[in-house]
Amino acid sequence: MEAEQELEVLEHFHLNSLVDIRLGWFDISITNLVVWMFVGAALFLLIFYLLVIRPKLYPSKRQTVAEMLVEFLKRNMIYNMMGKKNGEKWFPFVSAVFIFILSNNLVGIIPGAYTPTSNPIVPLTLALIVFFTVQIANLRSGGIRGYARTFAPRAVPSWMYVLVTPIEIVSAIAKPFSLFIRLTVNMLAGHTIIFVILGLIIYFKNYLIAIAAVPFAVVMTILEIVVSAIQAYIFGILTAMYIGEAVNPKH
Amino acid sequence: MDTQTAAVLAAGFSMAIGSIAPAIAIGNLVGKAVEGMARQPEASGQIQTAMFIGTAFAEAIALYALVIAFLLIFVA
């Protein structure tokens, strides 16, 4: 059998450290994940800045796009789930989460880029932030008794507390966990399919496979763009929903 | 049958069987959403929002199966 070269199809998913910075135990070296995270943020800032430069009272067409984005965040995501008063308070946090995830997801479309949200660490951190935010918002809005009441809602007859309370506790942990898993596996699976299908061309060492593989990869990339936007929207709206549950006055 | 073969086989089964229920769920969900939008086009926006949220929940279940498949292939 002839010698085959080592085919690492998923090598785009490897983290290469570009600049090693270590502080004791902490390894904050600049890997390609960090580079592409900054590229995503810089691109979004640049595009948004170009959209809102020189604002007028009667908005020009590009200013309308930026206003549409903010309006969409406010109306569909936050005021729907949280009401107007709480919405004003929580608007920066939820929109920051949404824009961060959107720009990180979309940066993966660039060929050769590393999607920061495909590494489990980034969505795990975001999910932990949302988890602690929801719990602390719960505590602040109700006190200790109000917090204990969320695990034992009033509408349930007393003998069912022994059933409902463990379910509520598990669901309080399962909701951020599902947020994290949903985001990371959606990003991971989409890119894995594209890499594997394009890797088939190299595996068979035959350019005829490209006639079938490349259109399929194009379609999967378009699907990946749609899935990126939808997953960012889902994360944002679920965050707004959980915070809305915690912050609104309970019956 | 050694461990590696059994793990890969189990990964295939996990993804195949674990995708049946979410596919049925999403199909039902989108069908009902389209029906609702056809009955009352003014409520399209809200129905669309609810449909996307429901699809994300149903899809997450399929993705749990995918996570198990990944774990089986790459760690066992």
Boltz contact constraints between the chains, C-beta under 6 A:
constraints:
  - contact:
      token1: [A, 178]
      token2: [B, 60]
      max_distance: 6.0
  - contact:
      token1: [A, 182]
      token2: [B, 60]
      max_distance: 6.0
  - contact:
      token1: [A, 185]
      token2: [B, 63]
      max_distance: 6.0
  - contact:
      token1: [A, 185]
      token2: [B, 66]
      max_distance: 6.0
  - contact:
      token1: [A, 185]
      token2: [B, 67]
      max_distance: 6.0
  - contact:
      token1: [A, 234]
      token2: [B, 56]
      max_distance: 6.0
